[in-house]
Amino acid sequence: MSNEQIVVKNVNKCFSLGQLDEVYALDITNISIRKGEFFCLLGPSGCGKTTLLNILAGFEKPTNGKVLINGKEIVKPNPKYITVFQEHGLFPWRTVLDNVKFGLEINGINQSEIKKIAVKYIELVGLAGFEKGYPSELSGGMKQRVNIARALAVNPEIIFMDEPFGALDTMTRIKMQEELIGIWQETQKTIIFVTHDIDEAIYLGDRIGVMSPRPGKIKKIFSILIKRPRHRLDKNLLNIKKEIYEQFGLQY
């Protein structure tokens, strides 16, 4: 029995720039992603990473081809598949607890159960004690932790992440990467993670889909067969990093 959860078949995307001009943001792309996998989409700005992610999440329709998740074609967003963006999108008038509760409230779950679930995921992302805090009182990393807790609270099958740590400083970003791996290992969710950071991709991913410049397509997939926890200066990781640099025509 196949373990493929997401299948991308001959997908491309063309945007119209007026009555005559068209631009292909995404060239013909075929990939499959396994259930429970941490899959990174890696490439330079403008290569179509976010376009592909938006098609997977149902926010964009492909010009050609189709995306299947659990055997069903994706034609619109599905509440079972949650997207975490670089901008946290928290409600400034709601506390940490109330922000995490939001998705549960609109799903009609009873209040006592909502609080129990929200507190569980606040603890999971390391924010116990900050339940009554407001977004304006939190650091950038803490806000993104709330965002991740809110996504996890509704128990999605798949989490799409569009450069969620891109606005963070280097040290906070490294800490968030480590915490995300811990959360992923505990929850066993399928994660598709968009990044332009090579170090981030090789630290996080089970596999990395390296994308070409626009019109982007996946030119090569790297499997990172290195046990976790990974050490960032591991010789095997550095060898993979060198190979990825070569894919982009860069010296390392």
N, C-alpha and C positions, 0 to 999 in steps of 0.2 A: 504493500500500500504506500502510495507516495506521501511524503511529508511536506510537499510544496504547499504553502499557504497563499502566496502571492505569485501570480504568473502574468508577465507583461509580454504581449504578443504583437510584434510588428507595429509598435506605437511610435507615432511622430506628432509634432505640433507645429502648425503654421499660424502666425499672427498676421492680421491685415493691418497695414500702415496707411490705409486710405483706399481709394477706389482701385488703384492699379498696383501698388506696392505690397509685397508680401515678404515676410522674413520667417525662415524656419528656425525656431528656438530649439527644437529637438529633432534629431535625425532618427531613422528607424532603430528602435531599441527593443531588445528581447532579453529578459532576465526572469529568473525564478528565485523566490526567497522562501526559506524553510520556516516552519512554525517554531517560535522560540529563538530565532536567530537574531543576532545584532549585526545588521547590514549597514555599512556606511557608503554613501554616495559622495565621492571626492572629485573636486575639479575647481578650476579658476572661476572667478566671478563672471557671470554672463554665459556660462556653458550649458545651462538648461537644467541644473540640479533641482532648483525649486520648482521649475515647470513640471519636471517628472514627478516630484513629490506631490504637487498639487493634483496631478492626474491620478496618482495612486490613491490620494485621499478623497477624490471625487469633487474637488473644487473646480477643476478644469476638465473639459472633454477633449480627448485626443482628436486630431484631424483624421488620422487613420489608426487602425488597430484597436486593441481592447485590453483592459486589465481585468483579471479574474482574481477574486479573493474568496477562498473556500469554495471555488467552483462557480461563483456567481459574478456576472459582469458588473463592474462598478460604473454607475451612471450618475450618482449623486453622493454627497457625504452620508456616512453611516455613523450613528452614535456609538457603535462598537469599536470604531476606529478614531482615535483622538489625535489631534495635532497640537504640538507644543512649538510655539514660535519664539524667535529671538526676543521680541517684545513680550513681556510677561502678561499684559492684558488683565491685570487684577483690578477689581473694583475698589477705588480708593476709599469709598465710604463703608466698606465692609472689613471686619477684622480678618486676621489670618484664618481663624476657624470658620467664619462665615463665607469667606472666599472658597475654601475647600468644600464646604457644604453645598455650594451653589448647584453643581451638576446633579447632586443627589436630590435636591429639593425639586428640581424641574422634572425629575423622574418619578415623583410621587411616593417616595419612601417615607415611612413614618419617622417622626422627629427623634425619638430615642435611638433608633437604629442609625439615623443620619449622623448624629453626634458621635456615636461609637465608631463608625467607619471613618469619619473625618479625623478624629483624634488618632486613630491607628496610623493613618498615612502622614499626619503631621509628625508623629514620632518617628516614622520610617525615614523621613527626609531630614531628621535631626533638628526639628524646630519645636520640640516639647518645651513649654514655658513661654512661648511667643504666641499662644492662641489668641490673646486679646490685643495683640499689636495690630497696627494699621500699616498698609504698604508704605506710607510716607516715613515710617519709623524703621524701615528695613533696608539693609544693603542690597545691592544688585543681585548678589548670589543668593541671599535669603528670599528675595522676591521670586527668583526662578525656582527655588525649592518649593515655594508655595504653589507655583504654577504646575510643577511636576506632581505634587501631592494632589492637586485638584484633578489632574488628568487620571492619576491612578485610582482615585476614590470611586470613579464610576465603573471600575473594573473592565477596561477596554481589552479587546483581544490584541490590538495592534496600536503602537504609539509611533506616530510620525513626528520627527523632530527636525525643525528647520533652523540650523545654526543656533541652538538654544543658548550656547555659552559665548557667542560671538561678541557681545557687548561687555564681557567681564574682563577684569585685569588678569594677567597671566597666572598669578598664584591662586586666585579664586577659581579660575577656569580649571586648573589642574585638580584642585580639591573637588570641584563639582564632577569632573570626569570620574574620579575615584568613587565618589558617592553614587553616581549613576550606575556604575558597574555593580556595586553592591546591591542596589535596588533591583536591577535587571536580574541578577542571580537569584534574588529572593522571590521575585514575582514571576519569572520565566515568561515575560511578555515578549512578543516580537517587536523589535525596534528597528525603524529605518531612519538613519541619522544623516542629515546633510551637513557637510563641512567643506571648507577650502583649506583646512589645516592638516597637513600630512601627519604630524606627530599625533594629533588628536585621533585621526582615523586609525592609525596602526595600534594605538593604545586601546581603543574601544572595540574595534570591529572583529567579528568572526570572519567576515569577508569584506573586501573593499571593492566597489565598482568605480574604477577610474574613468572619468569622462573626458572626452576630447573638447577642444574649444568649439564655440557655436558654428554650425548647428551641432549641438552636443549629442553624443551617443556613448554608450559604455564600450570603451576600446579594449579594456582588459580587467579581469577580476582576479584579485589577490586573495588567497586563503591564508589567514593568520593562524597557523597551527601551533601556537605557543600558549602554554598553560597560564592560567591566572592564579594569583595576581602577577601581572607582568611588570617587569622592571624596565623603565624607559631607556636605559643604556644597555639593555640586553643585546649582545652581538647579532643575534638572529633578527631582532626588530630593526637594528640599524642596517642590516643587509637588505631587508624589505624596503626600508626607507630609501636606500640608494637606488633600488630598482624603480620605485615610484618616481623619484626625481628624474630618472632617465626617460620615463614615459612622457614627462612634460618638457623634455629637452633641457633640463637644468643640471648644473654641476653640483656634486655633493662630495 
